[in-house]
Amino acid sequence: MSSITHTKFPHTPRRRSFLPFRILLYFVAFTMVIISILIFVPIKERTYMLPSNLAPSQELFRNPIDNGIYIPSVIEEKADNFLEYFFLKAKYGELLSEFEELDDQVLSTAFTTTKDNPGHVEIVDNNLMTDSLLYVALPAYIAGSYAAGLPADFSYAFEFTSTTLELEDLLGTTIITIDSAPPTIEKVNELVRSKTPHEFELRTYKGNIVNKTASIYGITVSAHYTINDLWRFNEMMLFELGNVSGDSGGVATAYNVFLKMQGLGNKNGKFVITGAINIDGTIRSVGSIKAKTYLAVKKSMPVMFVPDGVNYTEAINMKESMNSDIKIVPIKNLDDIERYWNNRKG
Protein backbone atom coordinates (compact mmCIF):
# COMPACT_ATOMS: atom_id res chain seq x y z
CA MET A 1 0.00 0.00 0.00
CA SER A 2 1.35 3.26 -0.99
CA SER A 3 1.03 6.26 1.25
CA ILE A 4 0.02 9.69 0.15
CA THR A 5 2.10 12.50 1.47
CA HIS A 6 0.29 15.85 2.07
CA THR A 7 2.36 18.91 1.60
CA LYS A 8 1.40 21.81 3.85
CA PHE A 9 1.80 25.24 2.46
CA PRO A 10 2.19 28.23 4.77
CA HIS A 11 -1.12 30.14 5.39
CA THR A 12 -1.27 33.49 3.65
CA PRO A 13 -3.59 35.92 5.58
CA ARG A 14 -6.28 37.63 3.57
CA ARG A 15 -5.50 41.30 3.03
CA ARG A 16 -8.14 43.51 4.62
CA SER A 17 -9.78 46.10 2.41
CA PHE A 18 -9.66 49.69 3.60
CA LEU A 19 -12.23 50.80 1.03
CA PRO A 20 -15.25 51.17 3.39
CA PHE A 21 -13.15 53.19 5.82
CA ARG A 22 -11.93 55.46 3.03
CA ILE A 23 -15.48 55.96 1.80
CA LEU A 24 -16.51 56.97 5.32
CA LEU A 25 -13.63 59.44 5.52
CA TYR A 26 -14.55 60.93 2.16
CA PHE A 27 -18.17 61.21 3.23
CA VAL A 28 -17.25 62.95 6.51
CA ALA A 29 -14.90 65.33 4.71
CA PHE A 30 -17.52 66.12 2.07
CA THR A 31 -20.14 66.71 4.76
CA MET A 32 -17.81 69.06 6.66
CA VAL A 33 -17.14 71.03 3.47
CA ILE A 34 -20.87 71.37 2.79
CA ILE A 35 -21.59 72.45 6.38
CA SER A 36 -18.73 74.94 6.25
CA ILE A 37 -20.12 76.41 3.05
CA LEU A 38 -23.60 76.63 4.53
CA ILE A 39 -22.39 78.33 7.71
CA PHE A 40 -19.35 80.38 6.75
CA VAL A 41 -19.91 81.46 3.15
CA PRO A 42 -21.94 84.66 3.44
CA ILE A 43 -24.93 85.50 1.28
CA LYS A 44 -26.65 88.82 0.84
CA GLU A 45 -28.35 89.50 4.16
CA ARG A 46 -32.13 89.41 4.08
CA THR A 47 -34.51 90.46 6.81
CA TYR A 48 -37.75 88.58 7.27
CA MET A 49 -40.72 89.59 9.41
CA LEU A 50 -42.05 86.20 10.46
CA PRO A 51 -45.17 85.13 12.38
CA SER A 52 -44.62 84.72 16.13
CA ASN A 53 -47.79 84.12 18.16
CA LEU A 54 -51.25 85.39 19.03
CA ALA A 55 -51.31 87.33 22.29
CA PRO A 56 -54.61 87.52 24.21
CA SER A 57 -55.49 91.20 24.11
CA GLN A 58 -56.95 91.11 27.62
CA GLU A 59 -53.46 90.71 29.09
CA LEU A 60 -53.33 94.50 29.35
CA PHE A 61 -56.15 94.61 31.84
CA ARG A 62 -56.83 93.79 35.45
CA ASN A 63 -58.53 90.43 35.96
CA PRO A 64 -57.78 89.28 32.40
CA ILE A 65 -60.16 86.75 30.89
CA ASP A 66 -59.94 84.65 27.78
CA ASN A 67 -62.37 86.65 25.70
CA GLY A 68 -61.18 85.41 22.33
CA ILE A 69 -59.70 88.73 21.12
CA TYR A 70 -56.11 88.33 19.96
CA ILE A 71 -53.26 90.52 18.74
CA PRO A 72 -50.87 88.92 16.21
CA SER A 73 -47.18 89.46 16.83
CA VAL A 74 -44.15 89.00 14.59
CA ILE A 75 -40.42 88.48 15.02
CA GLU A 76 -37.57 89.83 12.93
CA GLU A 77 -35.19 87.21 11.57
CA LYS A 78 -32.05 87.85 9.53
CA ALA A 79 -30.43 85.32 7.21
CA ASP A 80 -26.83 86.00 6.16
CA ASN A 81 -25.74 82.44 5.41
CA PHE A 82 -27.20 79.47 3.53
CA LEU A 83 -27.95 77.42 6.66
CA GLU A 84 -30.16 80.13 8.17
CA TYR A 85 -31.89 80.65 4.84
CA PHE A 86 -32.58 76.92 4.29
CA PHE A 87 -33.92 76.59 7.82
CA LEU A 88 -36.47 79.35 7.20
CA LYS A 89 -37.21 78.00 3.72
CA ALA A 90 -37.95 74.55 5.14
CA LYS A 91 -40.36 76.06 7.68
CA TYR A 92 -42.23 78.51 5.45
CA GLY A 93 -41.68 77.10 1.96
CA GLU A 94 -42.75 79.27 -0.96
CA LEU A 95 -44.43 81.70 1.42
CA LEU A 96 -41.03 82.85 2.66
CA SER A 97 -40.79 85.12 -0.38
CA GLU A 98 -43.85 86.96 0.95
CA PHE A 99 -41.83 87.98 4.00
CA GLU A 100 -38.55 88.98 2.36
CA GLU A 101 -38.83 92.71 2.76
CA LEU A 102 -39.88 94.71 5.78
CA ASP A 103 -43.28 96.25 5.24
CA ASP A 104 -43.21 100.02 5.18
CA GLN A 105 -45.18 101.13 8.18
CA VAL A 106 -47.45 104.05 7.35
CA LEU A 107 -46.96 106.56 10.10
CA SER A 108 -49.31 109.41 10.82
CA THR A 109 -50.46 111.28 13.88
CA ALA A 110 -53.74 112.64 15.08
CA PHE A 111 -52.31 116.11 14.55
CA THR A 112 -50.25 117.75 11.84
CA THR A 113 -46.82 118.47 13.25
CA THR A 114 -45.11 121.28 11.42
CA LYS A 115 -41.33 121.05 11.33
CA ASP A 116 -40.62 124.22 9.41
CA ASN A 117 -37.94 126.47 10.82
CA PRO A 118 -37.38 128.14 13.11
CA GLY A 119 -39.12 125.93 15.71
CA HIS A 120 -41.78 123.27 15.91
CA VAL A 121 -43.89 121.09 18.17
CA GLU A 122 -43.49 117.32 17.99
CA ILE A 123 -46.46 115.21 19.02
CA VAL A 124 -44.80 112.35 20.89
CA ASP A 125 -47.16 109.40 20.58
CA ASN A 126 -46.79 105.71 19.88
CA ASN A 127 -45.19 106.46 16.48
CA LEU A 128 -42.11 107.87 18.11
CA MET A 129 -42.01 105.58 21.14
CA THR A 130 -43.10 102.22 19.77
CA ASP A 131 -41.15 100.31 22.40
CA SER A 132 -43.07 101.94 25.24
CA LEU A 133 -46.26 100.18 26.22
CA LEU A 134 -47.42 103.36 27.95
CA TYR A 135 -47.47 105.24 24.65
CA VAL A 136 -49.54 102.48 23.07
CA ALA A 137 -52.00 102.27 25.93
CA LEU A 138 -52.60 105.99 26.43
CA PRO A 139 -54.06 106.87 23.01
CA ALA A 140 -55.91 103.53 22.99
CA TYR A 141 -57.42 104.31 26.38
CA ILE A 142 -58.50 107.77 25.23
CA ALA A 143 -60.04 106.46 21.98
CA GLY A 144 -61.81 103.59 23.72
CA SER A 145 -63.24 105.83 26.43
CA TYR A 146 -64.71 108.22 23.84
CA ALA A 147 -66.28 105.32 21.92
CA ALA A 148 -67.86 104.13 25.18
CA GLY A 149 -69.34 107.56 25.87
CA LEU A 150 -67.12 108.09 28.93
CA PRO A 151 -64.46 110.41 27.51
CA ALA A 152 -61.13 110.46 29.28
CA ASP A 153 -59.99 113.66 30.91
CA PHE A 154 -56.62 114.23 29.26
CA SER A 155 -54.35 117.05 28.20
CA TYR A 156 -50.82 117.56 26.90
CA ALA A 157 -47.57 118.11 28.71
CA PHE A 158 -45.06 120.26 26.83
CA GLU A 159 -41.34 119.74 27.33
CA PHE A 160 -38.45 121.73 25.83
CA THR A 161 -36.28 119.21 23.99
CA SER A 162 -33.97 121.66 22.19
CA THR A 163 -33.07 125.22 23.08
CA THR A 164 -30.78 128.06 22.12
CA LEU A 165 -27.59 128.73 24.02
CA GLU A 166 -29.23 131.70 25.74
CA LEU A 167 -32.10 129.53 26.97
CA GLU A 168 -30.10 126.44 27.86
CA ASP A 169 -31.64 126.41 31.33
CA LEU A 170 -35.03 125.60 29.76
CA LEU A 171 -33.87 122.22 28.43
CA GLY A 172 -35.96 119.45 29.96
CA THR A 173 -38.37 121.73 31.76
CA THR A 174 -42.14 121.32 31.34
CA ILE A 175 -44.55 124.19 30.70
CA ILE A 176 -47.20 124.71 33.38
CA THR A 177 -48.65 128.01 32.17
CA ILE A 178 -48.01 130.60 29.45
CA ASP A 179 -48.99 134.13 30.48
CA SER A 180 -50.88 132.53 33.42
CA ALA A 181 -52.97 130.30 31.08
CA PRO A 182 -52.65 126.53 30.48
CA PRO A 183 -50.62 125.72 27.35
CA THR A 184 -52.29 124.43 24.18
CA ILE A 185 -50.97 122.92 20.95
CA GLU A 186 -51.99 126.02 19.02
CA LYS A 187 -50.40 128.44 21.52
CA VAL A 188 -47.06 126.64 21.69
CA ASN A 189 -46.93 126.33 17.90
CA GLU A 190 -47.48 130.07 17.68
CA LEU A 191 -44.78 130.96 20.21
CA VAL A 192 -41.96 128.89 18.70
CA ARG A 193 -42.33 131.11 15.62
CA SER A 194 -42.59 134.40 17.45
CA LYS A 195 -39.81 136.56 18.88
CA THR A 196 -42.18 138.21 21.35
CA PRO A 197 -41.30 137.41 25.00
CA HIS A 198 -43.90 135.68 27.18
CA GLU A 199 -44.12 134.69 30.82
CA PHE A 200 -43.62 130.96 31.47
CA GLU A 201 -44.25 128.97 34.60
CA LEU A 202 -42.08 125.86 34.34
CA ARG A 203 -41.41 122.64 36.24
CA THR A 204 -37.95 121.05 36.31
CA TYR A 205 -37.21 117.33 36.39
CA LYS A 206 -36.70 117.65 40.14
CA GLY A 207 -40.18 119.15 40.52
CA ASN A 208 -39.04 122.70 41.23
CA ILE A 209 -41.27 125.51 39.94
CA VAL A 210 -39.46 128.33 38.11
CA ASN A 211 -40.69 131.43 36.31
CA LYS A 212 -39.06 132.90 33.23
CA THR A 213 -39.84 135.66 30.75
CA ALA A 214 -38.43 134.81 27.36
CA SER A 215 -39.05 134.24 23.69
CA ILE A 216 -38.96 130.54 22.72
CA TYR A 217 -38.42 131.35 19.05
CA GLY A 218 -36.63 128.52 17.24
CA ILE A 219 -37.03 125.97 20.04
CA THR A 220 -38.31 122.40 19.67
CA VAL A 221 -41.05 121.42 22.10
CA SER A 222 -42.36 117.87 22.53
CA ALA A 223 -46.00 117.33 23.44
CA HIS A 224 -47.17 114.08 25.00
CA TYR A 225 -50.43 112.86 26.46
CA THR A 226 -51.14 113.14 30.15
CA ILE A 227 -54.20 111.59 31.80
CA ASN A 228 -55.88 113.81 34.35
CA ASP A 229 -58.28 111.10 35.61
CA LEU A 230 -55.31 108.84 36.29
CA TRP A 231 -57.21 106.91 38.96
CA ARG A 232 -59.62 105.51 36.36
CA PHE A 233 -56.82 104.70 33.93
CA ASN A 234 -54.85 102.96 36.68
CA GLU A 235 -57.89 100.92 37.74
CA MET A 236 -58.17 99.51 34.24
CA MET A 237 -54.63 98.93 33.00
CA LEU A 238 -51.76 96.83 34.31
CA PHE A 239 -48.67 97.42 32.23
CA GLU A 240 -46.62 94.60 33.66
CA LEU A 241 -49.17 92.14 32.23
CA GLY A 242 -49.08 93.61 28.75
CA ASN A 243 -47.82 91.43 25.91
CA VAL A 244 -47.85 94.06 23.19
CA SER A 245 -44.86 95.13 21.12
CA GLY A 246 -45.03 98.29 19.05
CA ASP A 247 -48.21 100.14 18.23
CA SER A 248 -50.10 97.39 16.36
CA GLY A 249 -51.96 96.43 19.53
CA GLY A 250 -53.54 99.88 19.82
CA VAL A 251 -56.90 99.07 18.18
CA ALA A 252 -57.36 95.86 20.18
CA THR A 253 -56.56 97.72 23.39
CA ALA A 254 -59.00 100.52 22.56
CA TYR A 255 -61.73 98.01 21.71
CA ASN A 256 -61.21 96.28 25.05
CA VAL A 257 -61.46 99.64 26.82
CA PHE A 258 -64.73 100.26 24.99
CA LEU A 259 -66.14 96.86 26.03
CA LYS A 260 -65.04 97.19 29.64
CA MET A 261 -66.39 100.72 30.08
CA GLN A 262 -69.71 99.60 28.61
CA GLY A 263 -69.80 96.67 30.99
CA LEU A 264 -69.74 94.33 28.04
CA GLY A 265 -67.75 91.25 27.23
CA ASN A 266 -66.86 89.74 23.91
CA LYS A 267 -69.81 87.68 22.68
CA ASN A 268 -68.48 87.17 19.16
CA GLY A 269 -66.09 84.26 19.56
CA LYS A 270 -62.44 84.26 18.54
CA PHE A 271 -61.05 86.93 16.24
CA VAL A 272 -57.89 88.90 15.55
CA ILE A 273 -57.34 92.68 15.54
CA THR A 274 -54.27 94.55 14.37
CA GLY A 275 -53.76 98.27 13.80
CA ALA A 276 -52.56 101.46 15.47
CA ILE A 277 -55.03 104.05 16.71
CA ASN A 278 -55.22 107.80 17.23
CA ILE A 279 -56.96 109.39 20.18
CA ASP A 280 -59.92 110.33 17.95
CA GLY A 281 -60.55 106.67 17.11
CA THR A 282 -59.13 106.73 13.59
CA ILE A 283 -56.98 103.75 12.69
CA ARG A 284 -53.49 103.78 11.18
CA SER A 285 -51.70 101.21 9.08
CA VAL A 286 -49.08 98.94 10.61
CA GLY A 287 -46.28 96.79 9.30
CA SER A 288 -45.91 93.04 8.68
CA ILE A 289 -49.54 92.44 7.71
CA LYS A 290 -48.58 89.45 5.54
CA ALA A 291 -46.92 87.65 8.45
CA LYS A 292 -49.80 88.52 10.78
CA THR A 293 -52.38 87.25 8.30
CA TYR A 294 -50.36 84.05 7.83
CA LEU A 295 -50.42 83.56 11.59
CA ALA A 296 -54.17 84.16 11.83
CA VAL A 297 -54.81 81.61 9.07
CA LYS A 298 -52.50 79.02 10.64
CA LYS A 299 -54.31 79.44 13.98
CA SER A 300 -57.69 78.94 12.24
CA MET A 301 -59.05 82.34 13.21
CA PRO A 302 -62.42 82.99 11.51
CA VAL A 303 -62.22 86.81 11.41
CA MET A 304 -59.39 89.34 11.21
CA PHE A 305 -59.79 93.13 11.47
CA VAL A 306 -57.08 95.14 9.67
CA PRO A 307 -56.63 98.83 8.80
CA ASP A 308 -58.30 99.78 5.53
CA GLY A 309 -56.13 100.60 2.53
CA VAL A 310 -52.76 99.01 1.84
CA ASN A 311 -52.99 96.73 4.89
CA TYR A 312 -56.32 95.33 3.72
CA THR A 313 -54.90 94.64 0.25
CA GLU A 314 -51.89 92.83 1.75
CA ALA A 315 -54.11 90.72 3.99
CA ILE A 316 -56.40 89.74 1.10
CA ASN A 317 -53.40 88.74 -1.04
CA MET A 318 -52.02 86.52 1.72
CA LYS A 319 -55.42 84.97 2.35
CA GLU A 320 -55.78 84.07 -1.32
CA SER A 321 -52.24 82.67 -1.55
CA MET A 322 -53.05 80.35 1.36
CA ASN A 323 -56.46 79.43 -0.07
CA SER A 324 -58.11 80.37 3.23
CA ASP A 325 -61.71 81.27 4.01
CA ILE A 326 -60.81 83.66 6.84
CA LYS A 327 -62.94 86.82 6.80
CA ILE A 328 -60.77 89.94 6.40
CA VAL A 329 -62.59 93.07 7.60
CA PRO A 330 -61.20 96.54 6.75
CA ILE A 331 -61.60 99.18 9.48
CA LYS A 332 -61.07 102.93 9.36
CA ASN A 333 -62.16 103.79 12.89
CA LEU A 334 -63.02 102.05 16.12
CA ASP A 335 -66.76 102.13 15.43
CA ASP A 336 -66.30 99.88 12.37
CA ILE A 337 -65.69 96.87 14.61
CA GLU A 338 -69.04 97.10 16.43
CA ARG A 339 -70.76 97.98 13.17
CA TYR A 340 -69.49 94.77 11.60
CA TRP A 341 -70.78 92.61 14.46
CA ASN A 342 -74.15 94.38 14.53
CA ASN A 343 -74.60 93.96 10.76
CA ARG A 344 -73.67 90.30 11.02
CA LYS A 345 -76.26 89.70 13.73
CA GLY A 346 -78.86 91.63 11.77
Buried (B, 14 or more C-beta within 10 A) or exposed (E): EEEEEEEEEEEEEEEEEEEEEEEEEEEEEEEEEEEEEBEEEEEEEBBBBBBBEBBBBBBBBEEBEEBBBBBBBBEEBEBEBBBBBEEBBEEBEEBBEBBEEEBEBBBEBBBEBEEEEEBBBBBBBBBBBBEBBEBBBBBBBBBBBBBBEBEBEBEBBBBBEBBBEEBEBBEEBBBBEBEEEEBBBEBBBBBBBBEEEBEBBBBEEEEEEEEBEBBBBBBBBBBBBEBEBEEBBEEBBBEEEBBBBBBBBBBBBBBBBBBBBBEEEBEBEBBBBBBBBBBEBBBBBBBBBBBBBBBBBEBEBEBBBBBBBBBBBBBBBBBEBBEBEBBBBBBBBBEBBBEBBEEEEE
